[in-house]
Amino acid sequence: MASLPARAGATLGRIGAPGEVAALIAYLASPVTAFITGADVWIDGGAVKIA
């Protein structure tokens, strides 16, 4: 994966790569996740903090 620019204030210190989002989509579309229903998956690098 190519190096991405640092991002001050981001929890992981960088922005996400399109390939990271694509990998999640491919995983969720795979038969492995057939038993997952109604789940929210946040792919924001920890930007949203839930109390």
N, C-alpha and C positions, 0 to 999 in steps of 0.2 A: 504494500500500500504506500502510496506517495506521502511524503511528509506534508502535513497541513499546517497553516500558520497558527501561532499561539494566539490565544484569545483571553485577554485579561478579564477576570470576573467570571469566566466559565468554570464550572465545578471541576471539570477534567482538564482545564487549561488549554483547550483547543476546540475547534468546531468539528462537528461530525462529518464523516465522509459519506458520499452517496452509496458506496459499497456496503457500509455498515447498515444503512436502512434497507438496502436490497437484500442483504443476508437475512434480516429479520422477516421480511416479506416472504422470501423463499422458504424459510423455516415454518412460518405460519400456514403456508399453502401446502406443506408436505403432509403425507399421511401420518407422520409421527404425532401431529397435533390434533388428530381426529377427535379426541376426547375433551379438548379445550372448547368451552362455549362461553360467550358473554364476558370475556376478559378484556380489560384495558391494558395495553402495553405501551408504556411511555418510553420513547427513544429520544431523550433530550439531554443525555449526558449528565443527568442530575440537576439540570437547571431549575426544575420545579421542585420545591421542597414541600412535602406534605406533612402537616403537623398532626 
